[in-house]
Amino acid sequence: MSAGFYYPAQAGATTQWVPAKQPAFPNATPVDYPEQLVGESAGGTMYVQDKGVKRERFLLEWDRLTTADRDGALAFFNTVKKAFLTFEYEDPGGTLHTVRWMNGFNFSHVAQGRWSGSIELRKQTD
């Protein structure tokens, strides 16, 4: 399977980016509950107040993409306007996820016609 990015969805995508080179391994998929207040009393009792929902992310890195692939990623980034619009991400296992692009577009020119960079996606929860 190949990783792919589809706006607004894979079925009927108006814009897509399916890089010729897959993300470098390992692909990180952290899960967190970041909106929790944690405190401890003088007696050692821990108190936790949960203020939010679970966050799932995909941290993807590419090494030595071609200029064409880098330009395709930039065109997709400009279409979804970073985190403004949701889109579907197909992970290398073939599962579709509705996500938002969370980091800026930052691909470095590492060799003639080759680019390296990373993309952070956050799974959309409704």
N, C-alpha and C positions, 0 to 999 in steps of 0.2 A: 504494500500500500504506500501511497505517497501523501505527505502532508499537503494540505491545500487551504486556501483562504477564499471565501465566496461571499460576495455582497449582492443582494441582501441575504440570500440563502443559496445552497448548492443547486436546488431545483429552481431554475429560472434566474440564475445569477446574471446580473448586468455587468459586474466587474469581478474578475477572479485573478488570483496569483497562485500558480502551482509551480514551485521552484523545481528546476531540473535536478538540483542537489538537495538532498534531505538534510534536516537539522542534525548537528553533531550530537552524539550521545555522550553522557546521559541526558535525556530530556527531563528536566525537573518539573514536578507537578505538586507544589506544596499546597496544603490545606491548612487553614488557620481560622480561629475565632478571635479576630483582633480587637473587637469592641468589648473588652471585659475589664472591669475595675477589680483589682486584686489588692487586698489589704490583710494585715496580720495584727492581731491583738497582742497586748503585752504578755498574755498567757500562752501565745503560740497558736491560737485558733486562726485559721485562714478564712477570710470572707471573700466571696466572689459575686459580683453582680454582672450578669450577662446583658449586654446592651445591643447586641447585633446578631447578624446571621453569619453562617459559615462562608468563607471566601476560598475559592479554588482558583489557582493560577497555573499557567503554562509558561515556563521559561525556556525559550528556544534560542539556540545559537547556531550561526552559520559561519563556516570558515571557507574563504576563497570562492565566493560566489562570482559568477560571471557578471560583467557590466549589465547585460540584458536582464539577468535575474534581479540584480540590485535595482535597476530602473523599474521593473515590474513591481517590486515590493514598494518602491516610492510612490508609484501611481496608485497602488492599492491604499497606502497610507493616506494619500491626498483625497481619495474617494471617501473613506470612512472618517476622515478628519480626526485622527487619533482616536480618542474615546467617545466622540460624539455619536457615532452610529454603531449599532450592533451588527455583527456578521457571523457567518458560520465558519468555524475552523474544523477541518478534518484532520484528526491526529494520525500518526503513521499506522495505527491499528485499524483505521477506517471508521472510527466513531466521530459523529458530528457533535459539535458543542457551539452554543450561542455565546459569543464572547465580545469583549471590547479590547482595543489596543491601548495599553496603559503607559508605555514609555515613549519618549521622543524617537524620531528616526535618526539613528546614529550608526551608520555603516562606514568603516574606515577602509581607505584604499591601501591594501597591504602588498600588492604587487601589480605589475602591469595588467590591467583589465580584470583584477580580482579584488573582491570586497569581503570584509568580515564584519559581523554585527550580531546584535541580539534583539529579540522581540519578547515583550512581556504581555501576555494576554490574561484577562480576568474573566472567568466564567460568569455569565449573567444569571442572576437569581431573580425570580419574579415574586 
